[in-house]
Amino acid sequence: MTIGTPILVGDIGGTNVRFGLASADENSLWSVDHFAKYPGDDFPKLEDAIARYLGTIESTPKYMSLAVAGPVRDRAVTLTNRAWSVSENGLKARHNMDHVLLLNDFEAMARSVPELPETDFQTVHSGQAMKEAPILVAGAGTGFGVAYLLRTKLGWKVLGSEGGHVAYAPRTQNEMAVHEILTREYGFVSLELVSSGAGLKKVHQAVCERRGVTYVMLSPDVIREQAIEGCQLCMEICQLRSHAIMGALGDLALAGGTRGGIVLAGGVTERMIDFLKAPDAMAAYLNRGSRTDYVRNIPIKMMTNPTAPLIGAAALYKDSQI
């Protein structure tokens, strides 16, 4: 693999799939061309989505690196929120590739952070990053991803995790009441269940039950709009989810010692940014008891580049060849 050689990169989520051709210049700066986004529901298998994309480009890439929303084991993965299963060898044979790499999507998201310019981030909470300390990359999309980024003598190292499946920690009486309803229905209540796109309907139903009102299905956009307009039910849903996300950031920062910074990512997180920046949600992050001062000076940024996981997938592919 040489400078400028294109890598077919993909961000395979529970809702959408995104593809592009990534290449690095002589200064190791990545660019992504021929970007495409497809609804996952359009395809019975991931292989069909890849074939669709390959049919739209003139080149025939021989290297592929896919960031997939699920845990990769033995070079194979089953998506957490979609019934797709693939392996590196299967994809290599189906699409005539010389080499295929499967990665967890948030590992790729994390690896993209040092590759992106500052203009690709929005400040959520100001602070002073410690250069050698770990960085936390986390956030809600269809699921909830968590990864840690470490600077080493050999370059950047990503530690993937299943941190989105830690237990949800309610704090207020209303949150505890919703937690009790969800526990009755689902047994274990995870951070992902409360904060992700996949769990929104369940949270909405639980909040309706707590309030003693009939559940009426509303889209995520309508829930956010009505919350802004003053609907108390929708505001409770948005606040509960934003408190869950920001509270989890505080816990994950303490657990990982991430004084190098926190980077928020994920479609749900991005769309809820105004609720996450609100004083009540920020208090859920800052209130760490005797360790409040520990997290207070950690900067929090929101990643805004939609091609970030594609760039991360390319960077991790290059790392794997060294």
C-alpha positions as CSV (number, residue, x, y, z in Angstrom):
1,M,0.0,0.0,0.0
2,T,1.5,3.3,-1.1
3,I,0.7,7.0,-0.6
4,G,-2.5,7.9,-2.4
5,T,-3.7,4.3,-2.7
6,P,-7.5,4.4,-2.1
7,I,-9.1,2.4,0.7
8,L,-12.8,1.6,0.5
9,V,-14.0,2.8,3.9
10,G,-17.4,2.3,5.5
11,D,-19.3,3.4,8.6
12,I,-21.9,0.6,9.1
13,G,-24.5,1.7,11.7
14,G,-27.8,0.4,12.9
15,T,-29.7,2.9,10.8
16,N,-27.5,4.0,7.9
17,V,-24.4,2.8,6.0
18,R,-21.8,5.3,4.7
19,F,-19.0,4.6,2.2
20,G,-16.2,6.5,0.7
21,L,-12.7,6.2,-0.8
22,A,-10.0,7.4,1.6
23,S,-6.5,8.3,0.7
24,A,-3.6,10.1,2.4
25,D,-1.3,12.6,0.8
26,E,2.5,13.0,1.3
27,N,1.8,14.9,4.6
28,S,-0.4,12.0,5.9
29,L,-3.5,14.1,5.7
30,W,-6.6,12.1,4.9
31,S,-9.4,12.9,2.4
32,V,-12.6,11.0,1.6
33,D,-14.0,11.1,-1.9
34,H,-17.1,9.6,-3.5
35,F,-19.0,9.8,-0.2
36,A,-22.4,8.0,-0.2
37,K,-25.0,7.3,2.4
38,Y,-27.7,4.6,2.2
39,P,-30.5,3.5,4.5
40,G,-29.6,0.1,5.9
41,D,-33.2,-1.1,5.4
42,D,-32.6,-0.9,1.6
43,F,-30.4,-4.1,1.8
44,P,-30.9,-7.6,3.1
45,K,-27.2,-8.0,3.7
46,L,-24.2,-5.7,4.1
47,E,-22.6,-7.3,1.1
48,D,-25.4,-5.9,-1.1
49,A,-24.8,-2.4,0.2
50,I,-21.1,-2.7,-0.6
51,A,-21.9,-4.0,-4.1
52,R,-24.2,-1.0,-4.6
53,Y,-21.5,1.4,-3.7
54,L,-18.9,-0.3,-5.9
55,G,-21.2,-0.1,-8.8
56,T,-21.3,3.7,-8.5
57,I,-17.5,4.3,-8.7
58,E,-15.1,3.8,-11.6
59,S,-12.1,2.6,-9.6
60,T,-11.7,-0.9,-8.2
61,P,-10.2,-0.6,-4.7
62,K,-8.3,-3.6,-3.3
63,Y,-8.3,-2.6,0.3
64,M,-11.4,-2.2,2.6
65,S,-11.7,-1.0,6.2
66,L,-15.2,-1.0,7.7
67,A,-16.2,0.6,11.0
68,V,-19.1,-1.6,12.2
69,A,-21.6,-1.0,15.0
70,G,-21.0,-4.2,16.9
71,P,-18.2,-6.1,18.7
72,V,-15.6,-7.7,16.3
73,R,-14.5,-11.2,17.3
74,D,-12.3,-13.5,15.4
75,R,-12.4,-11.1,12.4
76,A,-16.2,-11.3,12.2
77,V,-19.0,-9.2,13.5
78,T,-22.8,-9.3,14.0
79,L,-24.3,-5.8,14.2
80,T,-25.8,-5.0,17.6
81,N,-28.9,-3.3,16.2
82,R,-29.3,-5.0,12.8
83,A,-29.4,-8.7,11.8
84,W,-26.2,-8.5,9.6
85,S,-23.3,-10.8,10.1
86,V,-20.0,-10.6,8.1
87,S,-16.5,-11.8,8.2
88,E,-13.2,-10.4,6.8
89,N,-12.6,-13.5,4.7
90,G,-16.2,-13.5,3.4
91,L,-16.0,-9.9,2.3
92,K,-12.6,-10.4,0.8
93,A,-13.9,-13.3,-1.4
94,R,-17.2,-11.6,-2.3
95,H,-15.7,-8.3,-3.4
96,N,-12.3,-9.5,-4.7
97,M,-10.3,-7.6,-2.2
98,D,-6.6,-8.1,-1.3
99,H,-7.3,-7.2,2.4
100,V,-10.3,-6.4,4.6
101,L,-10.3,-5.0,8.1
102,L,-13.4,-5.0,10.4
103,L,-13.4,-2.5,13.3
104,N,-15.8,-1.4,16.0
105,D,-17.4,1.9,14.8
106,F,-16.4,3.8,17.9
107,E,-12.8,2.6,17.7
108,A,-12.8,4.3,14.3
109,M,-14.6,7.3,15.6
110,A,-11.9,7.7,18.3
111,R,-9.0,7.2,16.0
112,S,-10.3,10.0,13.7
113,V,-9.9,12.6,16.5
114,P,-6.1,13.3,16.0
115,E,-6.6,13.3,12.2
116,L,-9.2,16.1,12.2
117,P,-8.8,19.9,12.3
118,E,-10.1,21.9,15.2
119,T,-12.8,23.3,12.9
120,D,-14.5,19.9,12.9
121,F,-15.3,20.2,16.7
122,Q,-17.8,22.4,18.6
123,T,-17.0,23.4,22.2
124,V,-19.5,22.1,24.7
125,H,-17.6,22.7,27.9
126,S,-14.3,24.7,28.1
127,G,-11.3,23.3,29.9
128,Q,-7.6,22.6,29.7
129,A,-6.6,19.2,28.2
130,M,-3.6,17.3,29.6
131,K,-1.5,16.4,26.6
132,E,-0.5,12.9,27.7
133,A,-3.7,11.8,29.3
134,P,-6.3,9.6,27.7
135,I,-9.2,11.0,25.6
136,L,-12.8,9.7,25.9
137,V,-14.9,9.4,22.8
138,A,-18.5,8.6,23.5
139,G,-22.1,9.3,22.4
140,A,-25.5,8.1,21.3
141,G,-26.6,7.1,17.9
142,T,-28.7,4.1,17.2
143,G,-26.8,2.6,20.1
144,F,-24.3,4.2,22.5
145,G,-20.6,3.9,21.7
146,V,-17.6,4.3,24.0
147,A,-13.9,4.2,23.2
148,Y,-10.7,5.6,24.8
149,L,-7.8,7.1,22.8
150,L,-4.2,6.9,24.1
151,R,-1.0,8.6,22.9
152,T,1.9,6.2,22.9
153,K,5.5,6.3,21.7
154,L,4.5,4.2,18.7
155,G,1.5,6.5,17.8
156,W,-2.2,6.5,18.7
157,K,-3.8,3.5,20.4
158,V,-7.5,3.0,20.7
159,L,-9.2,1.0,23.4
160,G,-12.6,-0.1,22.4
161,S,-15.3,-1.0,24.9
162,E,-18.9,-2.0,25.5
163,G,-19.3,1.0,27.8
164,G,-22.7,1.9,26.3
165,H,-24.1,-1.1,28.1
166,V,-23.2,-0.1,31.6
167,A,-26.1,0.4,34.0
168,Y,-28.1,3.6,33.7
169,A,-27.7,5.7,36.9
170,P,-30.9,7.7,37.6
171,R,-30.5,10.7,40.0
172,T,-33.8,12.5,40.5
173,Q,-37.1,11.1,41.8
174,N,-38.7,11.2,38.3
175,E,-35.7,9.4,36.8
176,M,-35.9,6.8,39.5
177,A,-39.6,6.3,38.7
178,V,-38.9,5.8,35.0
179,H,-36.0,3.5,35.8
180,E,-38.4,1.4,38.0
181,I,-40.8,1.1,35.0
182,L,-38.1,0.2,32.6
183,T,-36.7,-2.4,35.0
184,R,-40.1,-4.0,35.3
185,E,-40.3,-4.3,31.5
186,Y,-36.7,-5.1,30.6
187,G,-34.9,-6.4,33.7
188,F,-31.6,-4.6,33.1
189,V,-31.7,-0.9,32.2
190,S,-28.5,0.2,30.4
191,L,-27.2,3.6,29.4
192,E,-27.9,2.6,25.8
193,L,-31.5,1.8,26.4
194,V,-32.2,5.2,28.0
195,S,-30.1,7.4,25.7
196,S,-29.9,5.8,22.2
197,G,-32.2,6.1,19.2
198,A,-33.1,2.4,19.6
199,G,-34.4,3.0,23.1
200,L,-36.3,6.3,22.5
201,K,-39.8,4.6,22.2
202,K,-39.2,2.6,25.4
203,V,-38.3,5.8,27.3
204,H,-41.2,7.7,25.8
205,Q,-43.6,4.9,26.9
206,A,-42.2,4.8,30.4
207,V,-42.4,8.6,30.8
208,C,-46.1,8.4,29.7
209,E,-46.8,5.7,32.2
210,R,-45.1,7.7,35.0
211,R,-47.3,10.7,34.1
212,G,-50.4,8.6,33.7
213,V,-51.1,9.7,30.1
214,T,-51.7,7.6,27.0
215,Y,-48.7,7.0,24.8
216,V,-48.9,8.5,21.3
217,M,-46.0,7.7,18.9
218,L,-44.0,10.8,18.0
219,S,-40.8,11.1,15.9
220,P,-37.6,12.1,17.5
221,D,-37.7,15.5,15.7
222,V,-41.2,16.2,16.9
223,I,-40.3,15.3,20.5
224,R,-37.4,17.8,20.4
225,E,-39.5,20.5,18.7
226,Q,-42.3,20.1,21.2
227,A,-39.9,20.2,24.1
228,I,-38.5,23.5,22.9
229,E,-42.0,24.8,22.5
230,G,-42.8,23.9,26.2
231,C,-44.4,20.5,26.1
232,Q,-43.6,19.1,29.6
233,L,-43.8,15.5,28.6
234,C,-41.4,16.0,25.7
235,M,-39.1,18.1,27.9
236,E,-38.9,15.3,30.5
237,I,-38.0,12.8,27.8
238,C,-35.2,15.1,26.4
239,Q,-33.9,16.1,29.8
240,L,-33.9,12.4,31.0
241,R,-31.9,11.4,28.0
242,S,-29.5,14.4,28.1
243,H,-28.9,13.9,31.8
244,A,-28.1,10.2,31.2
245,I,-25.6,11.1,28.5
246,M,-23.8,13.8,30.5
247,G,-23.9,11.9,33.7
248,A,-22.3,8.9,31.9
249,L,-19.6,11.2,30.6
250,G,-18.7,12.1,34.1
251,D,-18.6,8.5,35.2
252,L,-16.6,7.3,32.2
253,A,-14.1,10.2,32.5
254,L,-13.4,9.2,36.1
255,A,-13.1,5.5,35.2
256,G,-10.7,6.2,32.3
257,G,-8.8,9.2,33.8
258,T,-9.6,11.0,30.6
259,R,-8.1,14.4,31.4
260,G,-6.9,14.6,27.8
261,G,-10.5,15.6,26.8
262,I,-13.9,14.3,26.0
263,V,-15.2,14.1,22.4
264,L,-19.0,13.6,21.9
265,A,-20.1,11.8,18.7
266,G,-23.1,10.1,17.2
267,G,-26.2,11.3,15.4
268,V,-28.5,11.4,18.5
269,T,-25.9,13.3,20.5
270,E,-25.4,15.9,17.7
271,R,-29.2,16.5,17.4
272,M,-29.5,16.9,21.2
273,I,-26.6,19.2,21.6
274,D,-28.7,22.1,22.9
275,F,-30.1,19.9,25.6
276,L,-26.7,18.6,26.5
277,K,-25.2,22.1,26.9
278,A,-28.1,23.2,29.2
279,P,-27.1,24.0,32.8
280,D,-29.1,21.0,34.2
281,A,-27.4,18.5,31.9
282,M,-24.0,20.0,32.6
283,A,-24.7,19.7,36.3
284,A,-25.3,15.9,35.8
285,Y,-21.7,15.8,34.3
286,L,-20.1,18.0,36.9
287,N,-21.6,16.6,40.1
288,R,-19.1,13.9,40.9
289,G,-19.0,14.5,44.7
290,S,-15.5,14.7,46.0
291,R,-14.2,14.4,42.4
292,T,-16.1,17.3,40.9
293,D,-12.9,19.3,40.5
294,Y,-11.3,16.4,38.7
295,V,-13.8,16.6,35.8
296,R,-14.4,20.4,35.9
297,N,-11.3,21.3,33.8
298,I,-11.8,18.5,31.2
299,P,-12.7,20.1,27.9
300,I,-15.8,18.6,26.1
301,K,-16.2,18.9,22.3
302,M,-18.8,17.7,19.8
303,M,-17.5,16.1,16.6
304,T,-19.3,17.6,13.6
305,N,-17.5,15.9,10.6
306,P,-19.8,13.2,9.2
307,T,-16.9,11.5,7.5
308,A,-15.0,11.1,10.8
309,P,-15.5,7.3,11.3
310,L,-14.4,6.8,7.6
311,I,-11.2,8.7,8.3
312,G,-10.7,6.8,11.5
313,A,-11.3,3.5,9.6
314,A,-8.6,4.5,7.1
315,A,-6.1,5.6,9.8
316,L,-6.6,2.3,11.7
317,Y,-6.1,0.4,8.5
318,K,-2.8,2.2,7.9
319,D,-1.9,1.5,11.6
320,S,-2.5,-2.2,11.1
321,Q,0.0,-2.3,8.2
322,I,2.9,-0.8,10.1
